[in-house]
Structure formats: structure tokens, C-alpha cells
């Protein structure tokens, strides 16, 4: 059992007068986490899965606080509504419950930030606390076993990623990843905003998988996919972010005329999802893309660590039109922390133009010899 970092954070927030929203992709472990929370709190509770037709209909038809309270039960202290984004007007219904029974702790989960956040934005203003859950992190593995064990599992995580079912089914990782990709990856995306052309989404994801670590251009992506315009590409990328498949890293641009002004890179939250799209499960040493594999893994793990530790740096990459670049930058209180991410130990010089333009900075090279200090708080 790998204990999730968000478990203690959510328990600490329970019964503090807020509706809790837990967001994250399907299959990242939201249900398991909340069942563990129910066991630890040991209070009268009720669980609703909005993916089930009868539960969906009950909530859809419940238009008053009385009807909602009858569903919840008089003595219930903790109510979980799983995949709540399925329910029409869920934000208004959560507000009704919150206002009518303030002693009730409501936790709603969603695999689509687009639907659940949007539908609760106005009704729950000042009444909610949002948490995010991602595939299992290096830090969670290290804390649940040991740092040595987490290091031993590095190659498997680079290739197969860190979805809970993948970790729990050693020897069957490919089959599990293919099931996640085929049955869950597109499920919420295709429900968003009336999208019907799944082929475009699949081609876009494949193009992104090949371009990890490189700047993305909407026009070039549109040409690669074919029969699609750049505005639609941008819209699809936004939806893929809101479905927790990819995330965006913008370019830092302040001081130099030849810096990229609107550059952006996209990374996958999970290496396994990238690899199943590429249908490439070879070990890193045998791969032509091991640099991209390594960069995607380190940045996704850094993202998880910062989020779970409540660190909130501004994050960038840096590049000029004459190809001077820095892989990754975090800004905290006006100080830039610049990182180069290398698979092998090698000498790297940070661009002098960057040093001159941003003298208030620190620099560090991350490689196989020191990577755990970068992703394990």
C-alpha cells in the first residue's frame, strides 16, 4: 500500500466548513484514497458513484434540498460523490447541501477539471477547497518503502509510468497501460465541448509524444494532423490539459530582444501514457529518445512534488532565437533557479547570455547521480 501525499492534506481540511473537490485523471487512485480516508475518519458516511445510471438519475432529479438530504441520510457526516462532473447542475446541488446541512462534509471527485471546476465555480465561491491527484510520485514510493527501493524502480517508472494499476501489476504493465489508454484516456475528452473526431485527438497526442522537450507550434501541429486549423489545435490542447493528460511549460521572456516571446512546451503527466502512444517500451539505454524520456519524467515528478508540498514557483523554459537555452527554470521571490536535465553526467555550461540577462539566479545540472534530490523533498 503506497500512502498518497494528498491523504493527510485532505483529512486535515475535513470539517473546516468547505466542500472538498478532488480532481485528477481516471485511474490515478482517487477512489482508493477516499476509501482510505473514510476508514481513517470512521464516521457515518455514504458513497455515490455518478458513473452508475441510477445514482446519476437520482441526483439529476433531486431539485430541492429536501430531496438531496433524503438521499444523503439524516445521520451521515461524510458524503462522497465520485465522478461528480457527470451530474447536471452539480455546483448548485452541492451549494444546496452545504447551505442546508453545514455539519456535513462533502467530497466530490472529478476526472475533468473542465466540467467540475466550471460547474462549481460560481455556486461554490468561497465554499470549496480544491485538491489534485496525479499518478503515484517518486516521493510517495520513497516514503512508503525507501529511497533505495524508489531508485531501483526508476527504469520501470521511466518506461511504464506510475499509474497505480501499472505499479500493482508487475509483468503486465503493457496490457494495463493499453487498457487505460483505450478505455479511459479519451473518455472524458470526447465528452468535452462536443468533440467527436477522436482521430484528431489521437494524432495530436502522438505528435506531442514525439515533440516532448521541443517548442510546440500550433500551425505545425495543424499541418501534421491534417484537415484541422490552428485554433482547433489550441482548443484541443487546452482540453487535454483540463483532462490531466498533458501540461504546458511557457517560455521565460523579459530582458533580451531575441528571447522566445510566446514559446511553449508540453509534457505528459505520466511517462507510461507517452510510451503507449508511441508503442515503445524499450529500456532507456536502447532508445533514441532517452533524453526526452528523462526530461518528461523529471519535470512531471517535480510538478507532483511541488504541488503536494504546496510549493508554488512560476515555472518556465528559456530559449533564444539563436538556440541558446535552459531546460527548466523556477522563480521564487524574484530569484531564478535554472536547471539543465541530462541523462548522463556531463559538463554543461549555462548560456552566458542567460547569466548576463538574469544575474540573480542559481544553476544546477540534474543527472542520474543526483536526480532524487530534485524530485524528493
Secondary structure, 3 states (H helix, E strand, C coil): CCCCHHHHHHHHHCCCCCEEEEECCCCCCHHHHHHHHHHHHCCCEEEEECCCHHHHHHHHHCCCHHHHHHHHCCCCCEEEEECHHHCCCHHHHHHHHHHHCCCCEEEEEECCHHHHHHHHHCCCCCCEEEEECCCCCHHHHHHHCCHHHHHHCHHHHHHHCCCHHHHCCCCCHHHHHHHHHHHHHCCCHHHHHHCCCHHHHHHHHHHHHHCCCCCCCHHHHHHHHCCCCHHHHHHHHHHHHHCCCEEEEEECCCCCCCECCCCEEEEECCHHHHHHHHCCCCCHHHCCCHHHHHHHHHHHHHHHHHHHCCCCCEEEEEEECCCCEEEEEEEECCEEEEEEECCCCCCCCCCHHHHHHCCCEEEEEECCCCHHHHHCC
